[in-house]
Amino acid sequence: MLLEICANSYQSAKNAKDAGAHRIELCSELAVGGITPSYGLIKQVVHELAIETFVLIRPRSGNFCYSEDEFDIIKNDIQICKDLGCQGIVSGVLNPDNTIDVERTRELVKLTRPLPFTFHRAFDIVPNQESALKQLIKLGIDKVLTSGQYPKAIVGLSALKTLKRQAQNRITILVGGGINSKNVKSFKDAGFDEIHASASKLINTESSVYFGNTPQTVSNVKEIKAILKAIASEV
């Protein structure tokens, strides 16, 4: 089983690498579900850390329906990531009714190639996952990050199993949402090949005041190692 860590900073990415994670999804602002990280962060991670790096391309928080200007920003960011040497892209676009925007997503996949493309957790708000998964498979998307439309993947395990059966190895169901060292074995036993976790901990600061009232977090080396240990366990 492959472990992808959602890294929200250079330190989180370094911690993931040092702990032995297989891949990172690099982003910023986990409190809003993640947005595109800065050029400087991407460049430093890719050039200094020996870990496979996929980058989240999401220009803002909120919904996943974008204006023409925002869509241009997404395309520009994908090209920048390719130029910097990233190994994969995580993105996606929805219509106003939360169905997959097939044409725009197809354009992003085409721009991303030859790199792999992961459709992000916008998938968890589509009105019909079965239909949406068919569309992603037809688009040739490599992975879809999902909790099965539940707040936590462990609660959505049954729905995730249904998606896995439908996928038939044509697309990877990348399971994410509250995965930790205590519940990861359930996903391994269910036959999933890849999981996604933040393994975050709060950073202690001298000040209790945060701009936007959002505390700072970092990926936890100890927890990442515990997840990997649980994955390796045969018991």
VOGU-3710 file (C-alpha; in Angstrom, 3 decimals, decimal comma):
1> mlleicansy> 0,000/0,000/0,000  1,301/3,426/-1,005  1,059/6,346/1,428  0,595/9,878/0,100  0,964/12,681/2,640  -0,860/15,959/2,145  1,968/18,422/2,860  0,998/22,034/3,558  4,537/23,476/3,871  8,185/22,760/3,211
11> qsaknakdag> 8,552/21,360/6,742  5,581/19,046/6,236  7,080/17,826/2,957  10,450/17,251/4,618  8,809/15,411/7,505  6,964/13,177/5,037  10,202/12,384/3,225  12,150/11,767/6,436  9,416/9,476/7,796  9,418/7,335/4,669
21> ahrielcsel> 6,164/8,354/2,940  5,999/7,335/-0,698  4,578/10,537/-2,154  3,275/13,966/-1,178  0,450/16,132/-2,400  1,865/19,618/-1,945  -0,625/22,371/-1,138  -1,261/25,364/1,104  -4,068/26,236/3,550  -5,413/22,870/4,632
31> avggitpsyg> -8,032/24,641/6,756  -9,942/25,529/3,569  -9,351/22,187/1,899  -6,079/23,183/0,259  -5,139/25,669/-2,467  -2,254/25,952/-4,921  1,090/26,380/-3,106  3,482/29,168/-4,024  6,032/28,954/-6,840  8,834/29,260/-4,295
41> likqvvhela> 7,512/26,390/-2,166  7,057/24,090/-5,159  10,544/24,854/-6,463  12,225/24,297/-3,095  10,430/21,006/-2,423  11,077/19,581/-5,891  14,715/20,651/-6,001  15,723/19,796/-2,430  13,605/16,816/-1,332  13,870/13,372/-2,886
51> ietfvlirpr> 10,197/12,443/-2,749  7,593/12,080/-5,485  5,647/15,350/-5,542  2,136/15,883/-6,854  0,853/19,468/-6,629  -2,684/20,595/-5,866  -3,867/23,132/-8,425  -6,816/25,012/-6,949  -6,715/28,807/-7,317  -8,956/29,630/-4,343
61> sgnfcysede> -11,146/28,165/-1,641  -14,885/27,735/-2,070  -16,560/25,897/-4,925  -14,932/24,166/-7,899  -16,684/26,122/-10,643  -14,249/28,614/-12,144  -14,379/31,749/-14,279  -12,386/31,964/-17,511  -9,715/33,994/-15,711  -9,459/31,428/-12,916
71> fdiikndiqi> -9,292/28,596/-15,436  -6,396/30,368/-17,180  -4,624/30,598/-13,817  -5,105/26,852/-13,294  -3,604/26,086/-16,709  -0,673/28,424/-16,116  0,016/26,811/-12,731  0,006/23,325/-14,257  2,565/24,407/-16,836  4,740/25,966/-14,126
81> ckdlgcqgiv> 4,635/22,721/-12,138  5,701/20,738/-15,197  8,540/23,179/-15,870  9,706/22,851/-12,250  9,875/19,055/-12,467  6,845/17,980/-10,432  5,749/14,376/-10,844  1,964/14,811/-10,947  -0,997/17,184/-10,817  -4,062/17,164/-8,565
91> sgvlnpdnti> -6,988/19,241/-9,843  -10,448/19,186/-11,387  -13,417/21,350/-12,366  -17,152/21,057/-11,647  -20,208/22,590/-13,262  -22,519/24,879/-11,241  -24,688/21,824/-10,416  -21,566/20,021/-9,061  -21,391/17,516/-11,923  -18,009/16,972/-13,582
101> dvertrelvk> -17,083/19,715/-16,069  -15,919/17,176/-18,619  -14,589/19,550/-21,258  -12,511/21,683/-18,907  -11,207/18,682/-16,978  -10,254/17,028/-20,282  -8,263/20,148/-21,161  -6,412/19,999/-17,834  -5,605/16,310/-18,252  -4,265/16,959/-21,749
111> ltrplpftfh> -2,106/19,822/-20,484  -0,812/17,675/-17,603  0,402/14,812/-19,806  2,693/12,939/-19,722  2,368/13,376/-15,937  -0,368/11,544/-13,996  -3,522/13,434/-13,074  -5,498/13,002/-9,831  -9,055/14,333/-9,621  -9,325/15,881/-6,158
121> rafdivpnqe> -12,035/15,711/-3,502  -14,431/17,827/-5,520  -15,527/14,308/-6,421  -17,058/14,042/-2,951  -19,741/16,612/-3,739  -20,897/15,290/-7,117  -24,598/14,299/-7,098  -23,961/10,832/-8,573  -20,619/9,178/-7,888  -21,233/6,206/-10,165
131> salkqliklg> -21,890/8,447/-13,149  -19,007/10,764/-12,229  -16,574/7,864/-11,922  -17,572/6,647/-15,383  -16,742/10,101/-16,731  -13,346/10,204/-15,012  -12,476/6,766/-16,365  -13,481/7,837/-19,870  -11,278/10,933/-19,493  -8,310/8,684/-18,721
141> idkvltsgqy> -7,735/10,170/-15,277  -5,248/8,173/-13,218  -6,557/8,600/-9,662  -9,511/10,032/-7,817  -9,147/11,230/-4,219  -12,278/10,453/-2,229  -13,733/9,611/1,154  -16,790/8,050/-0,448  -18,762/11,281/0,149  -18,512/10,976/3,937
151> pkaivglsal> -16,732/13,361/6,345  -14,287/10,548/7,141  -13,241/7,683/4,902  -13,671/5,065/7,608  -17,398/5,924/7,756  -17,587/5,768/3,972  -15,748/2,449/3,665  -18,732/0,639/2,177  -19,211/3,353/-0,473  -15,485/3,269/-1,212
161> ktlkrqaqnr> -15,620/-0,493/-1,759  -18,451/0,054/-4,236  -16,341/2,597/-6,132  -13,384/0,203/-6,144  -15,516/-2,554/-7,655  -16,794/-0,161/-10,302  -13,267/1,066/-11,090  -12,025/-2,420/-12,040  -8,429/-1,155/-12,022  -9,217/1,416/-14,721
171> itilvgggin> -8,666/4,246/-12,234  -7,059/4,220/-8,778  -9,355/4,980/-5,863  -7,050/7,073/-3,669  -8,707/6,977/-0,262  -8,462/10,084/1,910  -10,275/11,726/4,787  -9,330/11,195/8,413  -7,006/8,256/7,791  -4,595/7,550/10,632
181> sknvksfkda> -2,485/4,792/12,157  -5,473/3,403/14,056  -7,806/2,893/11,088  -5,487/2,457/8,094  -5,459/-1,341/8,390  -9,166/-1,393/7,506  -8,371/0,095/4,091  -5,494/-2,294/3,494  -7,714/-5,258/4,394  -10,338/-3,935/1,955
191> gfdeihasas> -7,779/-4,132/-0,851  -7,058/-0,460/-1,479  -3,633/0,217/-2,977  -3,158/3,889/-2,108  -4,145/6,111/0,804  -3,909/9,840/1,472  -3,397/11,385/4,911  -2,228/14,676/6,385  -0,965/13,145/9,666  -1,046/16,686/11,038
201> klintessvy> -0,285/18,063/14,466  -0,682/21,571/15,826  2,452/23,680/16,079  2,871/25,254/19,502  3,303/28,998/19,277  3,889/31,645/21,914  0,958/33,676/20,650  -2,620/32,451/20,812  -3,689/34,931/18,137  -3,894/33,720/14,548
211> fgntpqtvsn> -4,757/35,786/11,520  -8,015/34,330/10,272  -8,222/32,397/13,557  -6,481/29,428/11,904  -3,797/27,541/13,854  -0,667/26,289/12,119  -0,217/22,562/11,535  2,601/20,361/10,273  2,801/16,741/9,173  3,884/14,576/12,100
221> vkeikailka> 6,885/12,279/11,544  5,813/9,990/14,390  2,298/9,518/13,012  3,522/8,956/9,450  5,867/6,244/10,698  3,000/4,720/12,689  0,809/4,610/9,577  3,589/2,944/7,606  4,128/0,438/10,400  0,430/-0,396/10,464
231> iasev> 0,458/-0,854/6,691  3,417/-3,229/6,923  1,863/-5,290/9,711  0,393/-8,645/8,719  -1,588/-8,952/11,969
//
